[in-house]
Amino acid sequence: MLIAHLPAGYILGTFARNRWPGRSGMMAAAMLGSVVPDLDMLYFHFVDGGRTHHHAYVTHWPLFWAAVGLVALSVAKWRDPRYLAPVGAFFAAAMIHMILDSVASPIMWLMPFDRRALELVTVPAMYRNWVMSFMLHWTFALELLICAWALALGFRRLQPDAATPENST
């Protein structure tokens, strides 16, 4: 996925905010969780020099996010249950990131126990620039659909509530 992670976080944040109204930080937690796995791109570019695909890093191991999420949820429940929902939204968004990446990129779902990578579809390198290969592949339509859904939710949020006449017959 190239562009759909943050919009997917917004979608999750919208549903989480509606499910747990009054919980502060829900949207921020979901949106941050949706992109935090890709912070490994800093290491990829500035330290590793692009030698290792960033999906091989621990930040792209779903079991890592599940384990850390379980610990974080346990700590949140113990310290202050009010934080359960935002912590859950953060880690749910990180797992959605893994699912979205698995559509057209290899993700090692059982790492560190199994190095086999799983992906739904392999995007062939049809163009010199790998970004073009992804953007012109049919899976990019899924990304555009996620972005459109997030935009629709955002625009709906901006609309004033429909006024109803008080004494309508």
MDAnalysis code that builds the backbone (N, CA, C; Angstrom):
import MDAnalysis as mda
import numpy as np

u = mda.Universe.empty(507, n_residues=169, atom_resindex=np.repeat(np.arange(169), 3), trajectory=True)
u.add_TopologyAttr("name", ["N", "CA", "C"] * 169)
u.add_TopologyAttr("resid", np.arange(1, 170))
u.add_TopologyAttr("resname", ["MET", "LEU", "ILE", "ALA", "HIS", "LEU", "PRO", "ALA", "GLY", "TYR", "ILE", "LEU", "GLY", "THR", "PHE", "ALA", "ARG", "ASN", "ARG", "TRP", "PRO", "GLY", "ARG", "SER", "GLY", "MET", "MET", "ALA", "ALA", "ALA", "MET", "LEU", "GLY", "SER", "VAL", "VAL", "PRO", "ASP", "LEU", "ASP", "MET", "LEU", "TYR", "PHE", "HIS", "PHE", "VAL", "ASP", "GLY", "GLY", "ARG", "THR", "HIS", "HIS", "HIS", "ALA", "TYR", "VAL", "THR", "HIS", "TRP", "PRO", "LEU", "PHE", "TRP", "ALA", "ALA", "VAL", "GLY", "LEU", "VAL", "ALA", "LEU", "SER", "VAL", "ALA", "LYS", "TRP", "ARG", "ASP", "PRO", "ARG", "TYR", "LEU", "ALA", "PRO", "VAL", "GLY", "ALA", "PHE", "PHE", "ALA", "ALA", "ALA", "MET", "ILE", "HIS", "MET", "ILE", "LEU", "ASP", "SER", "VAL", "ALA", "SER", "PRO", "ILE", "MET", "TRP", "LEU", "MET", "PRO", "PHE", "ASP", "ARG", "ARG", "ALA", "LEU", "GLU", "LEU", "VAL", "THR", "VAL", "PRO", "ALA", "MET", "TYR", "ARG", "ASN", "TRP", "VAL", "MET", "SER", "PHE", "MET", "LEU", "HIS", "TRP", "THR", "PHE", "ALA", "LEU", "GLU", "LEU", "LEU", "ILE", "CYS", "ALA", "TRP", "ALA", "LEU", "ALA", "LEU", "GLY", "PHE", "ARG", "ARG", "LEU", "GLN", "PRO", "ASP", "ALA", "ALA", "THR", "PRO", "GLU", "ASN", "SER", "THR"])
u.atoms.positions = np.array([
    [0.839, -1.183, 0.000],
    [0.000, 0.000, 0.000],
    [0.882, 1.244, 0.000],
    [0.459, 2.192, -0.781],
    [1.221, 3.431, -0.870],
    [0.534, 4.586, -0.146],
    [-0.758, 4.771, -0.396],
    [-1.425, 5.976, 0.095],
    [-2.597, 5.709, 1.032],
    [-2.968, 4.474, 1.267],
    [-4.219, 4.183, 1.981],
    [-4.074, 3.969, 3.480],
    [-2.856, 3.934, 4.001],
    [-2.715, 3.641, 5.432],
    [-3.346, 4.720, 6.313],
    [-3.022, 5.966, 6.067],
    [-3.577, 7.045, 6.893],
    [-5.097, 7.155, 6.724],
    [-5.636, 7.111, 5.489],
    [-7.095, 7.100, 5.363],
    [-7.748, 5.909, 6.073],
    [-7.106, 4.745, 6.045],
    [-7.654, 3.587, 6.765],
    [-7.667, 3.860, 8.266],
    [-6.637, 4.533, 8.761],
    [-6.611, 4.927, 10.167],
    [-7.728, 5.898, 10.499],
    [-8.015, 6.805, 9.560],
    [-9.112, 7.755, 9.763],
    [-10.449, 7.013, 9.826],
    [-10.630, 6.048, 8.945],
    [-11.871, 5.260, 8.947],
    [-12.025, 4.531, 10.279],
    [-10.975, 3.857, 10.710],
    [-11.014, 3.162, 12.003],
    [-11.269, 4.154, 13.137],
    [-10.585, 5.292, 13.107],
    [-10.765, 6.309, 14.141],
    [-12.189, 6.831, 14.196],
    [-12.808, 6.995, 13.024],
    [-14.198, 7.459, 12.969],
    [-15.128, 6.450, 13.631],
    [-14.966, 5.188, 13.282],
    [-15.815, 4.157, 13.895],
    [-15.531, 4.016, 15.389],
    [-14.272, 4.094, 15.772],
    [-13.916, 3.976, 17.194],
    [-14.468, 5.154, 17.991],
    [-14.378, 6.346, 17.411],
    [-14.894, 7.535, 18.100],
    [-16.406, 7.441, 18.272],
    [-17.093, 6.889, 17.270],
    [-18.544, 6.714, 17.384],
    [-18.896, 5.619, 18.390],
    [-18.076, 4.591, 18.457],
    [-18.329, 3.475, 19.378],
    [-18.061, 3.862, 20.828],
    [-17.017, 4.652, 21.053],
    [-16.640, 5.089, 22.393],
    [-16.627, 6.611, 22.447],
    [-17.801, 7.246, 22.395],
    [-17.827, 8.715, 22.417],
    [-17.283, 9.254, 23.738],
    [-16.655, 10.376, 23.661],
    [-16.111, 11.008, 24.859],
    [-14.716, 10.554, 25.216],
    [-14.199, 9.546, 24.540],
    [-12.825, 9.092, 24.797],
    [-11.879, 9.968, 23.992],
    [-11.062, 10.696, 24.674],
    [-10.141, 11.587, 23.967],
    [-9.016, 10.789, 23.332],
    [-8.554, 11.274, 22.218],
    [-7.406, 10.686, 21.558],
    [-7.695, 9.509, 20.655],
    [-8.963, 9.175, 20.451],
    [-9.282, 8.012, 19.621],
    [-8.795, 8.183, 18.185],
    [-9.128, 9.315, 17.590],
    [-8.745, 9.544, 16.195],
    [-7.229, 9.606, 16.057],
    [-6.586, 10.332, 16.962],
    [-5.121, 10.450, 16.904],
    [-4.461, 9.083, 17.068],
    [-4.965, 8.274, 17.981],
    [-4.388, 6.943, 18.209],
    [-4.540, 6.069, 16.973],
    [-5.716, 6.084, 16.366],
    [-5.954, 5.252, 15.180],
    [-5.100, 5.716, 14.004],
    [-5.016, 7.010, 13.805],
    [-4.242, 7.507, 12.664],
    [-2.746, 7.291, 12.871],
    [-2.280, 7.480, 14.089],
    [-0.859, 7.231, 14.366],
    [-0.536, 5.746, 14.208],
    [-1.380, 4.901, 14.751],
    [-1.161, 3.464, 14.626],
    [-1.169, 2.979, 13.186],
    [-1.917, 3.670, 12.336],
    [-2.010, 3.243, 10.938],
    [-0.734, 3.508, 10.145],
    [0.097, 4.414, 10.619],
    [1.326, 4.746, 9.872],
    [2.606, 4.420, 10.623],
    [2.534, 4.171, 11.913],
    [3.757, 3.956, 12.702],
    [4.594, 2.772, 12.209],
    [4.001, 1.708, 11.652],
    [4.882, 0.648, 11.138],
    [5.827, 1.124, 10.032],
    [5.433, 2.139, 9.294],
    [6.282, 2.633, 8.209],
    [7.355, 3.614, 8.668],
    [7.437, 3.871, 9.968],
    [8.562, 4.679, 10.453],
    [9.885, 3.963, 10.208],
    [9.798, 2.663, 9.950],
    [11.016, 1.922, 9.627],
    [11.654, 2.395, 8.320],
    [10.924, 3.177, 7.551],
    [11.488, 3.721, 6.313],
    [12.658, 4.657, 6.609],
    [12.646, 5.303, 7.768],
    [13.783, 6.147, 8.155],
    [15.040, 5.292, 8.296],
    [14.920, 4.169, 8.975],
    [16.048, 3.247, 9.122],
    [16.443, 2.686, 7.757],
    [15.454, 2.313, 6.970],
    [15.679, 1.745, 5.641],
    [16.535, 2.678, 4.781],
    [16.201, 3.966, 4.784],
    [16.911, 4.917, 3.924],
    [18.207, 5.441, 4.527],
    [18.194, 5.737, 5.828],
    [19.335, 6.445, 6.418],
    [20.362, 5.548, 7.107],
    [19.996, 4.334, 7.455],
    [20.934, 3.443, 8.142],
    [21.251, 2.225, 7.275],
    [20.214, 1.545, 6.846],
    [20.383, 0.302, 6.098],
    [20.788, 0.535, 4.643],
    [20.522, 1.714, 4.137],
    [20.856, 2.006, 2.751],
    [20.029, 1.213, 1.753],
    [18.866, 0.757, 2.162],
    [17.980, 0.029, 1.271],
    [18.395, -1.402, 0.974],
    [19.301, -1.944, 1.761],
    [19.777, -3.313, 1.514],
    [18.745, -4.377, 1.891],
    [17.915, -4.089, 2.873],
    [16.915, -5.049, 3.345],
    [15.531, -4.447, 3.128],
    [14.620, -5.214, 2.543],
    [13.254, -4.714, 2.348],
    [12.669, -4.365, 3.715],
    [12.050, -3.210, 3.805],
    [11.576, -2.756, 5.120],
    [10.487, -3.656, 5.694],
    [9.857, -4.486, 4.898],
    [8.875, -5.427, 5.441],
    [9.525, -6.572, 6.201],
    [10.845, -6.658, 6.147],
    [11.562, -7.675, 6.929],
    [11.900, -7.169, 8.333],
    [11.738, -5.880, 8.572],
    [12.040, -5.307, 9.889],
    [10.953, -5.685, 10.893],
    [11.303, -5.659, 12.160],
    [10.380, -6.040, 13.230],
    [9.111, -5.186, 13.214],
    [9.193, -3.961, 12.730],
    [8.017, -3.089, 12.680],
    [6.983, -3.557, 11.660],
    [7.340, -4.546, 10.861],
    [6.381, -5.133, 9.927],
    [6.123, -6.608, 10.233],
    [6.308, -6.987, 11.474],
    [5.965, -8.332, 11.931],
    [4.633, -8.246, 12.677],
    [3.571, -8.799, 12.146],
    [2.282, -8.751, 12.833],
    [2.316, -9.322, 14.254],
    [3.095, -10.381, 14.483],
    [3.162, -10.933, 15.841],
    [3.809, -9.955, 16.818],
    [4.704, -9.108, 16.326],
    [5.286, -8.062, 17.171],
    [4.184, -7.122, 17.652],
    [3.346, -6.653, 16.713],
    [2.272, -5.722, 17.084],
    [1.247, -6.396, 17.985],
    [0.955, -7.662, 17.732],
    [0.002, -8.384, 18.585],
    [0.549, -8.529, 20.005],
    [1.823, -8.873, 20.131],
    [2.427, -9.057, 21.459],
    [2.534, -7.735, 22.211],
    [3.033, -6.711, 21.541],
    [3.164, -5.403, 22.196],
    [1.779, -4.852, 22.525],
    [0.822, -5.066, 21.629],
    [-0.543, -4.611, 21.885],
    [-1.164, -5.291, 23.089],
    [-0.935, -6.575, 23.222],
    [-1.454, -7.317, 24.377],
    [-0.868, -6.781, 25.681],
    [0.428, -6.522, 25.680],
    [1.075, -5.955, 26.874],
    [0.526, -4.559, 27.151],
    [0.431, -3.730, 26.107],
    [-0.048, -2.353, 26.288],
    [-1.490, -2.328, 26.789],
    [-2.335, -3.195, 26.250],
    [-3.722, -3.254, 26.718],
    [-3.803, -3.719, 28.167],
    [-2.959, -4.654, 28.544],
    [-2.927, -5.124, 29.938],
    [-2.490, -4.010, 30.876],
    [-1.471, -3.272, 30.477],
    [-0.993, -2.151, 31.294],
    [-2.065, -1.076, 31.380],
    [-2.727, -0.775, 30.250],
    [-3.779, 0.244, 30.257],
    [-4.925, -0.164, 31.177],
    [-5.314, -1.426, 31.122],
    [-6.401, -1.892, 31.990],
    [-6.008, -1.794, 33.459],
    [-4.777, -2.107, 33.748],
    [-4.286, -2.068, 35.122],
    [-4.133, -0.625, 35.615],
    [-3.558, 0.249, 34.775],
    [-3.288, 1.626, 35.195],
    [-4.545, 2.499, 35.184],
    [-5.246, 2.507, 34.057],
    [-6.435, 3.346, 33.932],
    [-7.268, 2.839, 32.751],
    [-8.370, 2.175, 33.018],
    [-9.182, 1.585, 31.949],
    [-9.683, 2.588, 30.906],
    [-9.654, 3.871, 31.226],
    [-10.074, 4.868, 30.232],
    [-9.181, 4.849, 28.997],
    [-7.957, 4.335, 29.153],
    [-7.018, 4.306, 28.029],
    [-7.152, 3.051, 27.172],
    [-7.984, 2.114, 27.579],
    [-8.135, 0.871, 26.816],
    [-8.561, 1.129, 25.370],
    [-9.564, 1.969, 25.174],
    [-10.081, 2.194, 23.818],
    [-9.040, 2.847, 22.907],
    [-8.376, 3.939, 23.314],
    [-7.365, 4.511, 22.415],
    [-6.172, 3.586, 22.179],
    [-5.751, 2.863, 23.209],
    [-4.640, 1.916, 23.030],
    [-5.074, 0.810, 22.066],
    [-6.286, 0.330, 22.235],
    [-6.812, -0.681, 21.318],
    [-6.911, -0.170, 19.892],
    [-7.340, 1.086, 19.735],
    [-7.434, 1.680, 18.396],
    [-6.059, 1.779, 17.747],
    [-5.065, 2.159, 18.526],
    [-3.695, 2.271, 18.002],
    [-3.216, 0.925, 17.452],
    [-3.355, -0.121, 18.253],
    [-2.840, -1.427, 17.836],
    [-3.721, -2.082, 16.773],
    [-5.020, -1.811, 16.795],
    [-5.885, -2.299, 15.712],
    [-5.478, -1.653, 14.393],
    [-5.145, -0.371, 14.440],
    [-4.705, 0.325, 13.223],
    [-3.378, -0.227, 12.715],
    [-2.474, -0.551, 13.624],
    [-1.199, -1.152, 13.204],
    [-1.446, -2.505, 12.539],
    [-2.395, -3.271, 13.044],
    [-2.712, -4.562, 12.424],
    [-3.412, -4.369, 11.079],
    [-4.243, -3.342, 10.970],
    [-4.851, -3.032, 9.669],
    [-3.757, -2.683, 8.665],
    [-2.725, -1.982, 9.127],
    [-1.572, -1.678, 8.270],
    [-0.981, -2.976, 7.720],
    [-0.819, -3.970, 8.582],
    [-0.253, -5.256, 8.149],
    [-1.158, -5.937, 7.118],
    [-2.465, -5.894, 7.361],
    [-3.421, -6.503, 6.431],
    [-3.358, -5.805, 5.080],
    [-3.362, -4.477, 5.098],
    [-3.307, -3.728, 3.843],
    [-2.008, -3.989, 3.093],
    [-0.903, -4.042, 3.811],
    [0.369, -4.338, 3.148],
    [0.362, -5.731, 2.535],
    [-0.357, -6.655, 3.144],
    [-0.389, -8.033, 2.652],
    [-1.126, -8.185, 1.329],
    [-1.885, -7.178, 0.946],
    [-2.613, -7.267, -0.318],
    [-1.633, -7.400, -1.483],
    [-0.621, -6.542, -1.537],
    [0.278, -6.534, -2.698],
    [1.755, -6.494, -2.328],
    [2.069, -6.792, -1.089],
    [3.468, -6.819, -0.652],
    [3.653, -7.984, 0.316],
    [4.817, -8.583, 0.309],
    [5.030, -9.727, 1.210],
    [5.171, -9.303, 2.674],
    [4.390, -9.941, 3.529],
    [4.456, -9.723, 4.978],
    [4.697, -11.079, 5.640],
    [5.622, -11.116, 6.560],
    [5.948, -12.356, 7.275],
    [5.082, -12.440, 8.529],
    [3.892, -13.021, 8.374],
    [2.898, -13.036, 9.427],
    [3.326, -13.818, 10.658],
    [4.159, -14.785, 10.515],
    [4.545, -15.616, 11.660],
    [5.971, -15.358, 12.122],
    [6.584, -14.312, 11.645],
    [7.933, -13.965, 12.073],
    [7.889, -13.625, 13.556],
    [8.786, -14.054, 14.381],
    [10.113, -14.612, 14.130],
    [10.142, -16.139, 14.032],
    [8.989, -16.785, 14.000],
    [8.948, -18.242, 14.000],
    [9.018, -18.843, 12.603],
    [8.585, -18.077, 11.618],
    [8.548, -18.573, 10.240],
    [8.825, -17.395, 9.311],
    [9.813, -17.529, 8.448],
    [10.230, -16.440, 7.562],
    [9.426, -16.369, 6.265],
    [8.488, -17.284, 6.074],
    [7.707, -17.247, 4.832],
    [6.828, -16.009, 4.797],
    [6.872, -15.326, 3.673],
    [6.085, -14.113, 3.485],
    [4.819, -14.435, 2.701],
    [3.751, -13.771, 3.064],
    [2.467, -13.961, 2.405],
    [2.020, -12.649, 1.780],
    [1.491, -12.749, 0.576],
    [0.869, -11.605, -0.081],
    [-0.269, -12.128, -0.930],
    [-1.316, -11.350, -1.052],
    [-2.476, -11.768, -1.821],
    [-2.163, -11.769, -3.315],
    [-1.527, -10.703, -3.777],
    [-1.247, -10.499, -5.191],
    [0.188, -10.022, -5.334],
    [0.887, -10.534, -6.322],
    [2.227, -10.037, -6.621],
    [2.112, -8.989, -7.718],
    [2.620, -7.804, -7.452],
    [2.612, -6.730, -8.446],
    [3.870, -6.882, -9.298],
    [3.702, -7.179, -10.592],
    [4.889, -7.351, -11.429],
    [5.584, -6.017, -11.691],
    [6.894, -6.058, -11.802],
    [7.685, -4.855, -12.105],
    [7.568, -4.569, -13.599],
    [6.533, -3.859, -13.971],
    [6.276, -3.563, -15.380],
    [6.972, -2.281, -15.839],
    [7.357, -1.454, -14.894],
    [7.948, -0.155, -15.216],
    [9.257, -0.001, -14.460],
    [10.095, 0.884, -14.931],
    [11.382, 1.124, -14.263],
    [11.182, 1.560, -12.819],
    [10.220, 2.423, -12.618],
    [9.928, 2.951, -11.289],
    [8.903, 2.031, -10.613],
    [9.276, 1.466, -9.468],
    [8.382, 0.536, -8.780],
    [7.071, 1.200, -8.376],
    [7.103, 2.520, -8.121],
    [5.876, 3.226, -7.737],
    [4.875, 3.186, -8.891],
    [5.367, 3.371, -10.110],
    [4.476, 3.311, -11.273],
    [3.870, 1.914, -11.421],
    [4.670, 0.902, -11.171],
    [4.150, -0.469, -11.250],
    [2.993, -0.663, -10.278],
    [3.110, -0.094, -9.083],
    [2.037, -0.208, -8.094],
    [0.833, 0.653, -8.471],
    [1.085, 1.879, -8.906],
    [-0.018, 2.791, -9.212],
    [-0.827, 2.344, -10.426],
    [-0.213, 1.642, -11.342],
    [-0.919, 1.200, -12.541],
    [-1.394, -0.251, -12.438],
    [-1.294, -0.816, -11.247],
    [-1.804, -2.165, -11.004],
    [-3.224, -2.046, -10.447],
    [-4.051, -3.055, -10.695],
    [-5.445, -2.983, -10.255],
    [-5.590, -2.848, -8.745],
    [-4.610, -3.282, -7.971],
    [-4.729, -3.190, -6.512],
    [-4.722, -1.744, -6.028],
    [-4.198, -0.835, -6.853],
    [-4.201, 0.574, -6.464],
    [-5.632, 1.110, -6.391],
    [-6.548, 0.500, -7.144],
    [-7.957, 0.898, -7.068],
    [-8.500, 0.679, -5.661],
    [-8.039, -0.366, -4.987],
    [-8.440, -0.600, -3.596],
    [-7.978, 0.558, -2.713],
    [-6.770, 1.032, -2.948],
    [-6.271, 2.178, -2.185],
    [-7.130, 3.409, -2.439],
    [-7.474, 3.640, -3.705],
    [-8.311, 4.792, -4.039],
    [-9.688, 4.672, -3.406],
    [-10.213, 3.460, -3.344],
    [-11.507, 3.224, -2.702],
    [-11.447, 3.550, -1.208],
    [-10.380, 3.140, -0.546],
    [-10.198, 3.450, 0.880],
    [-10.098, 4.956, 1.075],
    [-9.358, 5.627, 0.206],
    [-9.228, 7.090, 0.294],
    [-10.576, 7.769, 0.078],
    [-11.355, 7.293, -0.899],
    [-12.675, 7.870, -1.158],
    [-13.602, 7.664, 0.035],
    [-13.545, 6.500, 0.653],
    [-14.363, 6.207, 1.837],
    [-14.002, 7.165, 2.967],
    [-12.718, 7.363, 3.195],
    [-12.279, 8.284, 4.250],
    [-12.734, 9.708, 3.945],
    [-12.609, 10.123, 2.684],
    [-13.075, 11.465, 2.306],
    [-14.574, 11.605, 2.526],
    [-15.338, 10.590, 2.162],
    [-16.788, 10.636, 2.364],
    [-17.125, 10.764, 3.847],
    [-16.436, 10.013, 4.691],
    [-16.661, 10.131, 6.137],
    [-16.298, 11.523, 6.633],
    [-15.205, 12.073, 6.122],
    [-14.780, 13.409, 6.527],
    [-15.768, 14.479, 6.102],
    [-16.252, 14.384, 4.858],
    [-17.224, 15.368, 4.377],
    [-18.543, 15.236, 5.118],
    [-18.939, 14.006, 5.426],
    [-20.183, 13.801, 6.168],
    [-20.088, 14.426, 7.556],
    [-18.917, 14.360, 8.137],
    [-18.706, 14.947, 9.461],
    [-18.830, 16.470, 9.421],
    [-18.465, 17.062, 8.290],
    [-18.520, 18.519, 8.153],
    [-19.932, 19.034, 7.892],
    [-20.835, 18.169, 7.442],
    [-22.191, 18.586, 7.122],
    [-22.975, 18.863, 8.397],
    [-23.707, 19.975, 8.403],
    [-24.557, 20.223, 9.579],
    [-25.678, 19.183, 9.617],
    [-26.106, 18.868, 10.826],
    [-27.200, 17.908, 10.978],
    [-28.439, 18.455, 10.289],
    [-29.176, 17.565, 9.674],
    [-30.395, 17.974, 8.986],
    [-31.391, 18.497, 10.016],
    [-31.868, 19.690, 9.764],
    [-32.839, 20.296, 10.680],
    [-34.204, 19.656, 10.451],
    [-34.888, 19.361, 11.523],
    [-36.235, 18.802, 11.417],
    [-37.210, 19.809, 11.994],
    [-38.311, 20.034, 11.286],
    [-39.301, 20.983, 11.825],
    [-39.900, 20.454, 13.123],
    [-40.135, 21.356, 14.023],
    [-40.616, 20.956, 15.345],
    [-42.054, 20.438, 15.310],
    [-42.913, 21.081, 14.525],
    [-44.324, 20.684, 14.503],
    [-44.709, 20.177, 13.116],
    [-43.975, 19.230, 12.615],
    [-44.313, 18.728, 11.278],
    [-45.466, 17.738, 11.387],
    [-46.302, 17.714, 10.356],
    [-47.439, 16.783, 10.362],
    [-47.320, 15.779, 9.266],
])
